[in-house]
Amino acid sequence: MQLLKFIKSHTNLPEDSIKNTVQLLNEACTIPFISRYRKERTGNLDEVQIGEIVKYKEQYETLEKRKASILKALKEQDVLTEELKQKIEKTQDVTTLEDLYLPFKKSRKTKAETARKNGLEPLAKIIMSQNASDIESIAFKYLKGEIASVEDALEGARHIISEWVNERTDVRNNIRYQLERFAMISTKVVKAKKDTSTALSTSSDNAQKFRDYFDWEEALSRIPSHRLLAILRAEKEEVIKVKIAIDNDKALAKIEDRIIRSNNGCSKQIKMAIQDAYKRLLFPSLSNEALQNAKEKADASAINVFAKNLKQLLLGSPLGEKRVLAIDPGFRTGCKIVCLDAQGNLKHNETIHPHPPKNDAIGAMKKISTLSEAYQIEAIAIGNGTASRETEALIRKIRFKNNIQVFVVSEAGASIYSASKIAREEFPNYDVTVRGSVSIGRRLQDPLAELVKIDAKSIGVGQYQHDVDQTKLQKELDRVVENCVNSVGVNINSASKSLLSYVSGIGPKLAENIFNYRTENGIFKSRNDIKKVPRLGDKAFEQGAAFLRIKEAKNPLDDSAVHPESYAIVEKMAKDLGKNVSNFIGNSSLLQKIDLKPYCTNSIGLPTLQDIIKELEKPGLDIREQAKVFTFNQNIKSITDLQEGQLLPGIVNNITNFGAFVDVGIKESGLIHVSNLSDSFVSDVNEHVSLHQQVIVKVLEVDVPRKRIQLKLHK
């Protein structure tokens, strides 16, 4: 099977593992389900390895689809030879495939096509034979119609030869090689953008963001992904012009060496045609291709960074089922307050005005204190936007009767959620300000459950996410969200439609059916009840049941990651030990003594049984750490308060390939450049810091005009 060979050549995974995984994928099984519950069939592949199989399976299918389309087009043109067909069928990459098809593409009117219509192709063939001694005399015979002179005839023939040169795979591959190895990318500022010293406008301010690239040059093969994406964004915004260059003389010489084998009038014409082909056809096309390939690599790198950050963000520490008072802080419009119960339901909302222009700090403090008592608040969540520090300082002045924890919560994307269809459905009778505050509070209770409602690109982590291939980005982010949701598990009786839609095998439509069924019939009391949901068939149940949890169910396994298909084995284990399932669960010393081999079957082996034992020891255990209170340096209120050498507490709020950004409690985040993460070489930023990690940083440099802060990680 060609598919298996294709995937194996790109992954080096065992062929049996690939074969069985492909079969499972063709049976509409999801990555989370396969990686967790089909380990015996895959050879214990993890979700990353299965994701690679999915990626190359899709690449192969796309390649085969393109082959079929090209073969059909060639057959319709009646130009498909057996030799060409075999070449196409054996091709394993899109670039080679498109090169094979290039001579037969139906394109717009070209100079070569015009020359052919004027009957100059025989002349071009004579020149390419390189045998004629007096090519001008031969060209004279082709004067007719629009061809009025010998030079017209020779020029037309050269256009045809130029096209032939352009279509030669060996020539194209040689230039590709030179571009891959030796291409330089350079930039020059657009003259109108250079002088921004007078009457700074929005556009000139924007240009200054790219000041580092007003005059830049480096090897295309070595340019970091973030720099290439920044340069391409600057070009798109017409701040700079970008140029790709190689040694043209060397490139031309290599083409001539491949084609010219004589020293006569023909060779002179061929040389001119090669120069024309290189300048007009080959270099523009292949340099764009090289830049696009570099862009694709940069996209892949940026998407990978975004995916890692998103995973860390989604698996951020939850406070859990606690009663929360959430505040969306503000100055002129006041601070929006909501009180949420332990399940995130809205119980109360109003607005206070502790800051300018009203300055009712005393009234605001009394109101918060009263609400905290009335709703038995256990924690306060403050959005980290405008007036966040001032609001936090106000809250910390209040003497609460109970021990109330105070958290500053990222509100990135909260405004997107508050105006969304999901938010309108959840809170049809409240405005966007109330919805935004609710989102801030729920993020503290359970980041994953709340953040899945927001377009991942709006959450504010990653680098240049709006500049990369949006289809690939969305696909990867959806995969990350799906894996995070299923690794944590979902309480089916409290989950939103958004959260349910990411459960393995469920999707948006079934999520809505589950939600509606729960609304009409009350909570699910067992996993078997899930089968009563309209249109939720056996396949969806197989894929999703183990990721859907039933709290306080009659069968304790319903609140665990044990798949229903394995319940019988667990019950047999308990029976063999003279126990029932409920007092069997959680007994680590007893569980560890079980000999698993007798319980192996044709479909369930030791990997699955070991997972079952691990789950039974701590059923339903949340893999995430619990949220911890963090306090910024209260003396640092703006960038002007920073001084070189200061040690400050901070929270990592973004990670890129070139370093980590840290929130030190002011509007501007500081950058720990990759070189300042460690005294030794750093190959992966994630090996040294993680998103939302609490760190101590040293201030290295403060550039107030450019609002840039350079930091060093303090060990």
N, C-alpha and C positions, 0 to 999 in steps of 0.2 A: 504494500500500500504506500503510494508516493507521499501521502500526508504524514505518515509516521516517520518516514525517512527525513522529510523536510523539518519536522519538529525536532527530531533527534539531532540533526545537524546543527541546530541553533541552541539546543539546551543541554545536550549530553546526558539526558535523563534515561533510565532504563527503558527499553522498548516496550516491555510488558506494562510498565507503569503508564507510559504514554497511551498505549492501545486501550487499556481499561479506563483511563481518565477520559479519553475521547468518546468512548462508548457511553460513559455516564453523562457527559455533556450533551451527547446526541439524544439521551433519554430525558433531557430538560432538567438535569440536576444542577444545583447551584454550587458555586465554589465553597461557601461556608459549610454546606451539607456534605459535600464530597470530602473536604479536608477533615471534618470532624467525625463523620459516621461511615465512611467507606475506606478506612485506612488499609484494610486488608487487600482491597482491589487495587489501590493506587501504589502500594508499597510504602505507605506512610508518608506520602508527599504532603508538604504543608501548603497553606493558601498561596504563598508567593510562587512556589513551583507550579502549582495548578494554574495560577494566573498567567505564568509564562506559556504554558501549553495553550491556554485560551488565546493569548496574543498571537502566537505563531500559527495556530489553527485558522484564525481570522485572516492573517496575512496570506496564508496558502489559498484560502477560499477566494480572496480578492484577486490574487494572481491568476487563479484558474478561470475566474469569471472574465478577467481581461483577456486572457488567451482565447477563450471561446468567442469573445466579441471581435477580436482581431482576425481570427480564422474565418469567421463569418463574412467580415468585410472583404478580406482577400479573395474569398471564394466568389463573392458577388462581383468583384472586379475582374474575375477570371485570370488572376495572376498567381494563384496558390500552387506552387510546385511541391512535389513530395519532399524535396530537400529542405525547402523553407518551412514546410509543415513540421518536419522532425526537429528543426532548430527551435521553432517556437515551443513545441511540446516539451523539449528538454530544458528550456530556460527556467532558471530558479530565482530570477530577480526582475523587478519591474523595469529597471534602467536598460538592461540588455534587451528585454522584450520590446520596449519602445524604440530602441535603436534599429531592431530588425524591421519594425513596422514603418519607420521614418520614410523610406523611399516611396511608400505606397499611400501615404496619407493624402487625403484630398484636402488641399490647403487653398488659401486665397491665391489670387493671380500673382505669380512670381516672375522675376526677370527671366529665369530659366524657361518657364512655361511659354512666355512670349517668344523667346528665341526658338523654341521647338516649333511653334506655330509658323514661324518664319522659315522653317526648313533647315535650321542650322545644326541639328543634332549629328548628321553625318560628318560635318566639318569638325565638330567637337571630338568625335571618335577618331578622326584622322590625326588630330593634334595629340590626343592621348596615346596613339600608337607610337608617337615620337620617331617616326621613320621618314617623314617628309622633309626634304631639304629646303624647298621654297614654298613655305606655307602661305605667303601673300598671294602668290599666283593661284594657288588652289582656292583661296578664299574669294578671289575675284569671280569664280564661277557661281558663287552663291548670291550675287547681287541681283535682287529682284524685289518687287513690292516695296516694303518699308526699309529694306536693306539697300541703302544708296551708296555705300562706300565699303572698301576693304576693311577699314577700321570698324565699321558697324558690324560687319560679318564676324570679325575676330572677337569683338566685344561680346556679341551674342553667344558665340561658342564658349568664351570664357565664363559667361554666366552659367551655362550648362555644366561645364567642368567644375565650377565652384560648388554647384549643388551636389555633384558626384563626390567631391572631396568632403563636403559637409556630411554626407550620408555614410561615409566609411567608418565602420565600427572601430577599426584599429586606430584611426586618426583621432576619433572622439575619445577613445579610452586613454590615448597617450596624453592628450590635453587635460583630461580629467586627472590623470596621475600627477601632472605638473601643478595643477590647481590644488590638489589635495596636499601635496608636499611643500610647495613653494609659494602659494598665493599670499599676498599681503593685502590687508584691509586698511584703508586710510580714510580719513574724514577731513573735511574743510568746512568751516562755518559759512553759512550763507551771508553775504556781505551786509545785507540789511539788518541781520541779527547781531552783528559783531559789536557795534557801539550801542550800548544800552545805558550809557551814563546820563543821558538827558531824558527827562519826562518818562520815567519808567512806566511802561504799560503792562497789562496782564501778559501780553505776548512776550515782551522782553524779559519779564520776571521768569516766565516759563523757559525762555532760552538760557537764562543763567543757570538753571538746573543742570544743563548739559555742558557747562563751561569746560569741563575736563576734556570734552571731545571736540572742541573747536579746531584742533589741529592734532590729530592722533594717527598713529600707524603701528600695526603689529601683525604678526603672522596669523592668518585666518585659522590655521590648525591649532593654535595655542590660545586663542582668545577665550577667556572665561565666559560661561553662558550668560551671566548677569550683565557683563559689559557689552556683549553682542546685542542683547535685547534692548539695552539702554540706547545703544547707537542706532538701532533700527527704529526705535520709538522717536528719537531725535530727528531722524530722516523723515519719518512719516509726518512729523509736526513741522517740517520744512525749516528746521533750525540748522541742519548740516547737510552736506552732500557726501555720499559714500561711494568709494571706488574700490574695485577689486583689480589687482594687477599681478602679472607674472612677467618673466623675461620673454618679451614677444619675439625677439630675434632668435632666441634658443628654440622657442616653440615652432616658429616658422621653419627653422633649419631641420628640425626633426620630421616635419611633414614632408619637406622637400626630399629628404633622404629616403623616405618611404615611397615616393612617387616618381621623382625625376631620375631617369637613367640614361639621358643623352645630353648633348651640348649643341643644340641647333635652334632653329627658329621655333620649333614646337616647345622645347624646354622653356624658352623665354615666355611663351604664352601661358604655359602651365604654371610657371612661377608667379606670373601676374594673377592668374586665377586662384592660386593658393592664398596669395596675400588678400585677395578680395574675399575668399571664403572665410579666412580667419577673422578678418576685421568685421565683415558684415553678418556672418552666420555663426561660425564656430564659437568665437570668444564671447560674444554677447549671450548666446544661449547657454554655454557651458559655465561661464562665470556666474550667471544667474542661478544655474543648477547647483554650483558649489556653494553659493551663498545660502540657497534654500536648504541644502543638506546641513550646513552649519547651523542654520536657524532651527531645523528639525532636532538636531542634537541639543541645542540650547533649550528648545521647548521641552524635550524629554527630561533634561536636567532640572529645569524650573518646575515642571509638573511633579517630578519626584520629590523635590523640596516641599512643594505645596502639600502633596499627599502625606508626607511624614509629619508636617506641622498639623495638618487637619486631624490625623489620627491621634496625635498627642492632645490636641484641643478637645476632640470628642470624648477621649478617655480621661479627661480632666477630672480632678477630685470632686465628687459630689458631697454636699452636706448631708443629703438623705432626706427622709421625711420629717422635716422640721417646719415649724410655723415661722414664716418670714415676713418682715416688713421691708419692702423694696422701695428705693428712692431713685427717681430719674432727676438728677440735680440740674438747676438752672438759675440764672440771675433774674433777668427782667420778667420772664414768664413764671418764675417760682419753681419749686421742687414738687414734682408729682409723686404722691405716696400711694402705695397699695398695700393691703394686708392680705396674705395668702395663708390658707390652712396647710397642713402637712402634705396634702396631695396636690397642692398648687392651685386650688380653687380660689377665685377672687372673693373676698369677704367685705372689703371696704376700700374706698379710694377718695382722696381729696388732695388739695394743693396747699402748700405752705410757702411763705415768703421770708425766709430768714436773711437773705442777702440783698444787696442794693438792687433796685432803688428803694424798696419798702423797709428793709432792715428790721423785720419783726422776728429777731432771733429768739427772744424770750417766749413769745407766743408759739413759735415753731417747736421749741424744746418741750414746752408743756404739752403740745398736741401729740408729739411723738411719744412722750412718756405715757400719756393717757391711752393712746392706741396700743402701745406695747402691753399695758396691763389688761386692757379690754379683750385683746385677741391672743393673750398669753404668748407673745412673740418670743422666739428662742434665738433668732439671728436677724441681723439687719444687712441688706445688700445695697450698696451704693454704686451707681453707674460711674464709670471712670472718665466721663466726658467733662464738659464745661461745668465749673463750680464743684467738681468732685472733691478736691482737697479741702475747700472751705466747708462743704457739707460734712465731710468726715470729721473735721476739727469740731464742728458744732455737736455732732452725735457723741463724741468722746467726752464732752462736758456734762452730758446728762447722767445723773445718778439713778440708774435703773434699780428697781427692787430685786429683780432676778439677774442672774449672770447672762447677759446677752452678748453674743459674739458679733463683731462688726467686720464685714468683708467689703472690699472694693472689687467690683465685678466688671469685666470687659463688656462694653455695650456695643461693640462692633456688630453691625448688621441688625441691631434692635429696631432701628427706624425702618429698615427694609421689611422686617417681619410685621411691624405694627400697621403697615399700609397694605399688607398682602391679603389675598383671598382667604388664606388659612386663618389669619387673625380676625378678619371680619366674620368668618363662620363661628369662631370661638367666642368672640365678644361683639355681637352685632349691635349692642346698645351702648357701646363705649367708644370714645374717640381714640385717635392714634396715640395720644400721650399716655392714656391709661394702659393701653395694650403694650406700649414700650416698657413701662414700669413693671408690668406683670412678667414680661420676658426676662428682664434683669433679675427678678426674684426667682423665677423658675430655673434660670441658668445656675444659680447658686445651689438650688435643691438637686438638680440633675442636668448637668451641661449637655449630655448626649440627647436626652429626650427633648430638650428645647432647641438645640442647634440644628437638628435635622429638619426643622421647619423653615430654615433659611437657606437660600442659595449659597452654597459653600464659597463661591467666589466673593461674596459680600462679607465674609467673616473676618477678613483682614489679616490673614497670615499668608506667607509665601512671598515670591518675588516676581514682578511683572506678569501676574496672572492674566491680565487683560490683553497681553501682547502675544500670548502663545496660542497654538491651535485650540480653539474653543471646544471642538468636538472631542478631541483626545483628552483635554483637561476634564471635561464633564464626565466622560466615561471613567477616568481614573478616580475622580472624586466620588462618583456614585459607588464604585467598587470599595473605596475606603470606608464610606459611610455604612455600606452593607456589612462589611467585615466587622466594623466596630459594634454595630447594633447586635449582630448575632453572637459576637464574642461575649457581650454583657448579658444578653437575653432581655426579653420584654415581658412586663406584666400585662397580660392581655386585658385585664379588667380595669386598667387605668391609662393605658397607652393611647396617644392621639393617633389619628389616621396617618399622619406623616410618619410617625415612628413605626407603626404597624406595616406601612408600605415597604419598608426596608428589610422586613423579616424574610428569610429565605423562602422562596416559592410563593410569596403572598402578592406583592405588587399593589399599586394604587386602587384598583377596582375591588379586589378581595378585601383590602384594608377597610374600604368604605363599607362593604357588606358586613364585616366583623363589627365595625363601630355601630352600624345601624341595628344589627341583631342584638348587640349588648344594650343599646338604648331601649329597644322594644321589649326585650325579654329578661333584662337584669343580668347580673354577672355570670360568667362561666364558672361552673362548680367543678368541672373536670376537663381533662384534655379531650375526652370523648365527645363532650358537648360541642367542641369546635367543629366537628363533622356536620353539625346541624346548620351551619352557616350556609346560606344559598350560594351555589356555584363553587363551593370549596370542596373539590373532589379528592380522591385518594392520593393523587400525585402531590397536590398542594399540602395535604396533611402530612405526607411522608417528609416533604422538604422542610416544612415549617414548625411542626408540632413541638419538637424538642427545644426550639428557641422561644416558644411561648410558655410563660410560667403562670401557674394558677396558685396564688397565695392562699394559704389555709385550706387547701384541698383535702378531701377525705383520703386520697392516696398521696402520701408525701412525695412520691416520685414525680407528681405533676408540677412540683415546684423545684425541679432539678433539671440538669442538662442531660439526664438519661433519656434516650429515645424510647418512645412507647414500644417499639419493636423489641426492646431488650428488657421490658418489664418482667417477662416470664423467667428470664435468667436470674434477675435480682431476687425474685420471689423464691426461686429454687435454692439460691444461695442461703437465704434467710431460713428456709425450711430445713435445709441440711444442717444448719447450726442450731436448730430448735428455737428460732426467734421469729417474730413477725417483722415485717419490713420497717415499721415505724421505730421500734427500739433497736433495730439492726443499723439504721442510718446514724452516722455521727460517731460510731464506736470504732475509733481508729485502730486500737489494739486488736480488736476482733477481726476487722476487715483485712488487716495486714497479714493475718495468719492463713487466709484463704488460699488454697492451691487452685489457681485459675485454669490449669490445663484440662481438668475434667469438664469444664464448662465451655470449652471451645467447640464451635460447630463449623459447618461448611462455609457459613457467611460471617460468623463472628469469631475473630481470633484474639490473640493476646493483646494487641494494641488497643482494641476497643474495650476489652475487659479491664485493662489497666486504667483506661480513662473512666470507666464506670466506678471502679474502686476509689479513684481520686475524687470523683464527684460525690460519692456517698459519704466520704469522710467529712466534707464541708459542703453540703448541698446548697445550691443557690448563692454561693459566696461571690460577692462582687469583686471583680479583678481590679477595680480602681481603688486608689487610696482615698481616704476621707479628706475633705477640705480643711485647710489650716489657716488660721488668722495670720495676717501679715501687716506690718506697720512701716510706712515710709518714714524717712527723716523729716520731722515736722518743721525743721528750720529751712528746708529747701522748698521754695514756692515757685521759683521761675528759673530760667536758664542763667540769669544774671547772678543768682545765689551760688552758682557752682564755682569751685576753684580747683586748679590743678593740684593733685595729690590727695584730695578728699577720698575717704572710704565711705561708700553709701550702700544701704540695702536696696535691692531692686528685684524686679520680676521679669524674666525673659518673656517678651511678648511677640517675638517673631524670629525665625531662623532662616538664613539664606546660605548659599554656598560660600559667600565671602565673610560671613560672621553672624553674630546674634545681636538683635536689638533688645535693649533693656529699658523698662519703665522705671525711672527713679522717682516718680511722683510728680513730674511736671508735664507740660504739654508735649515737649519734644522728647522722643526716645533717644537714648545714646547707643552707639555702635561699639560692640566688642569685635574689632576686626579679627579675622581668623588667626592672624599673627600674634594677637594679644590674648588668645584663649589658653595658651600653654607656652612654656619655654622650649618645648620640642615641636617638631613638625606636626601639623594638624591636617589629616586627610579628610576627616568627616566631622563637621561641627557638632553633629548629634552625639558624638562619642564623649563630648565634654559638657554640653548643656542640653536641657530639654525645655520644651515650651511650658511656660507657667512655673518654671523652677525658681525658687527663691535663692538669690545669690548676693554676694557682696562684691562690689566693683570699685575700682580705683579710677578717679578722673584723670585722664592723661592730657586732654586738650579741649578747650571750649571755644568754638567759633560762633560768637553771638550774631554777627550780621548774616551768616549763612545758616544759622540755627542748627549747627552740627556739634555733636558731643562725642569725643573719642574716649572709650573706656578700656580698662583691662580687668580680666577676671582675677579676683583676689582669692587665692587658695587658703 
